[in-house]
Amino acid sequence: MNATWPRSNGRLAIATPWLALFAFLVAAQTSHLLEHVAQIVQIHLLGLSGPDASGIVGRLDIEWVHFIWNTGVVVVLAALLIHDRANRWLALATLIASWHLVEHDVIMRTFLATGIPGSPGLLASGGALAGGLALSRPDLHFVYNLVETAAIAFAYVMQLRLHAARPERLDQGRKSDLVRR
């Protein structure tokens, strides 16, 4: 199922389900980043801490939610990357998101072992790798999400350019790949 709309150069642009999934991921990850922006504002500008500084949807600021969210982002990015390996920015975004997931995996394992939420993970201050960086966990995860969101958004723009350059090949190529296997 494809939708078409006019383009300025006279050709038609084709929106595929893959592009729709990519667009949804960009919007969802940007919303997630805004949660982290709110938390940073609460901590650094409003002087809040602990449960008072848990973003806009504070009830969702728990280890399981972050772990599941980051797992979902990596799964979607990996599926998009398998669909079109030509997008190097997509590969970079997948790598960045995978590192972020490793951080959340360490945090989740610590939480499951101790029952105590909020461990520093690998690189936050007090983290498992050489004591971490001089960044608190909220600051580090804000940076992670900022870089990850920027990489995903840039990969999406690059995907749109790739798609515009070869719209017929993207869809036909997938069908012929399936026939060959």
DRENDRENMAR-320448 format. One record per residue (C-alpha): residue number from 1; residue in one letter; x, y, z. Coordinates in pm, whole numbers, plus 32768, in hexadecimal, padded with zeros to 4 digits. Example, Ala and Ser with C-alpha at 12.3 -4.5 7.8 and 13.67 -1.06 7.14 Angstrom:
residues 2
1:a:84CE:7E3E:830C
2:s:8557:7F96:82CA
***
This chain:
residues 181
1:m:8000:8000:8000
2:n:8097:8149:7F91
3:a:8015:82AB:7F96
4:t:807F:83AF:7E99
5:w:8086:8527:7E9D
6:p:8102:8629:7DA0
7:r:8268:869F:7DB3
8:s:82EB:87EB:7D39
9:n:83BD:874D:7C25
10:g:828D:86B0:7B80
11:r:82D6:854B:7BF2
12:l:8207:849F:7CFA
13:a:8292:8450:7E50
14:i:8230:82FE:7EDA
15:a:81FB:82CE:804E
16:t:823B:8167:80B1
17:p:81EA:80BE:81FB
18:w:8361:80C7:8244
19:l:836A:8242:8221
20:a:8232:825D:82F9
21:l:82D8:8187:8406
22:f:8410:825F:83F0
23:a:8341:839F:840F
24:f:828B:8310:853D
25:l:83D9:82B9:85E0
26:v:845B:841C:85A9
27:a:8321:84B0:8648
28:a:831E:83BB:876A
29:q:8493:83DF:87B7
30:t:8473:855B:87A6
31:s:8358:8546:88A4
32:h:8435:846C:897F
33:l:854B:856F:8964
34:l:8457:867D:89D6
35:e:841E:85B0:8B13
36:h:8593:85C2:8B55
37:v:8598:8738:8B0A
38:a:8484:8769:8C0B
39:q:8548:869E:8D0A
40:i:8685:876B:8CCE
41:v:85BD:88AE:8CF7
42:q:8527:8828:8E39
43:i:867E:87CC:8EC4
44:h:875A:88EC:8E50
45:l:866A:8A12:8E34
46:l:855E:89C1:8F35
47:g:8643:8919:9033
48:l:856A:87E2:9050
49:s:85EF:8685:9095
50:g:857F:851D:90BA
51:p:8411:84D6:906B
52:d:83CF:864C:9043
53:a:84B8:8650:8F15
54:s:842F:8537:8E42
55:g:83C3:85EB:8D07
56:i:8265:8630:8C88
57:v:81DC:84CE:8CA6
58:g:828B:8484:8DF0
59:r:81D2:8342:8E38
60:l:8282:82A6:8D0E
61:d:83DD:82FF:8D8F
62:i:842E:819C:8DFC
63:e:853F:80A8:8D94
64:w:8458:7FBA:8CD7
65:v:83C6:80CF:8BFE
66:h:851C:814F:8B95
67:f:859D:7FF1:8B50
68:i:846C:7F8E:8A81
69:w:846C:80DC:89C7
70:n:85DB:80C2:8968
71:t:85B1:7F56:8902
72:g:8492:7FBD:881E
73:v:855F:80D5:8781
74:v:867E:7FE6:8735
75:v:8590:7EE0:86A3
76:v:84EB:7FE2:85BD
77:l:863B:8073:8552
78:a:86C4:7F16:850D
79:a:8591:7EC0:843A
80:l:85B7:8005:8377
81:l:872A:7FC2:8348
82:i:86E6:7E62:82C8
83:h:85E8:7EF6:81D6
84:d:86E0:7FF2:8149
85:r:884F:7FC8:819B
86:a:88B8:80EA:80B9
87:n:8868:81EF:81C4
88:r:89AB:8217:8289
89:w:8909:830D:8378
90:l:880A:8203:83CC
91:a:8928:8116:841F
92:l:89C1:8221:8500
93:a:8873:8266:85AA
94:t:884A:80F0:85E7
95:l:89A6:80DE:8681
96:i:8961:8209:8766
97:a:880F:817D:87D0
98:s:88AF:802A:880F
99:w:89B0:80C4:88FB
100:h:8895:8178:89AE
101:l:87E2:8029:89CF
102:v:891E:7F8B:8A62
103:e:891A:809E:8B6A
104:h:87AF:8052:8BBC
105:d:87F7:7EDD:8BC1
106:v:8902:7F15:8CCD
107:i:8816:7FF8:8D8F
108:m:86FD:7EF7:8D74
109:r:87DE:7DD9:8DE4
110:t:884E:7EA5:8F10
111:f:86E6:7EF9:8F64
112:l:867B:7D8C:8F4A
113:a:87A0:7D1B:9023
114:t:877D:7E25:9131
115:g:8619:7EA6:9116
116:i:86A6:8007:9122
117:p:864F:80EA:8FFB
118:g:8731:81F9:8F72
119:s:8885:8151:8F56
120:p:8984:8215:8E89
121:g:89AE:8107:8D80
122:l:8AF9:8109:8CC7
123:l:8B56:8273:8C85
124:a:8A94:8354:8D74
125:s:8B4D:83D7:8EA4
126:g:8B9D:82A8:8F7B
127:g:8B68:81BE:8E54
128:a:8BFC:8066:8E1E
129:l:8CFC:80D9:8D19
130:a:8E18:8185:8DD5
131:g:8D25:823A:8EB8
132:g:8C6E:82D9:8D96
133:l:8C79:843B:8D12
134:a:8C3E:8579:8DD4
135:l:8AD0:8574:8D6F
136:s:89A5:8511:8E3F
137:r:88C6:8401:8DB2
138:p:87B4:84F8:8D46
139:d:88B7:85D5:8C98
140:l:895C:84AD:8BEA
141:h:8812:841F:8B72
142:f:87A8:8575:8AF6
143:v:88E9:857B:8A26
144:y:88AB:8415:89B0
145:n:8749:846A:8944
146:l:87B1:85B1:88A0
147:v:88BE:8506:87CE
148:e:87DE:83DA:8786
149:t:86B6:84B2:871C
150:a:8793:858B:863E
151:a:882A:8456:8599
152:i:86D2:83BA:8560
153:a:8646:8500:84D0
154:f:8772:852E:83EC
155:a:8759:83C0:837E
156:y:85EA:83FF:832B
157:v:8642:852C:8253
158:m:874C:845C:81A4
159:q:864B:8345:8171
160:l:855C:843C:80D1
161:r:8673:84A9:7FE6
162:l:86CC:8341:7F93
163:h:855D:82F4:7F59
164:a:852D:8423:7E78
165:a:865A:83B9:7DA9
166:r:85D9:8256:7D77
167:p:846E:822B:7DE5
168:e:841F:8113:7CF2
169:r:8556:804E:7D52
170:l:850A:8057:7EC6
171:d:83BF:7FA3:7EA4
172:q:8410:7EC8:7D78
173:g:8561:7E68:7E0B
174:r:84C0:7DDD:7F44
175:k:83CD:7D08:7E7D
176:s:84DF:7C7B:7D9E
177:d:85BA:7C37:7ECE
178:l:84A3:7B64:7F62
179:v:8472:7AA5:7E1D
180:r:85E7:7A4F:7E09
181:r:85F0:79BD:7F68
***
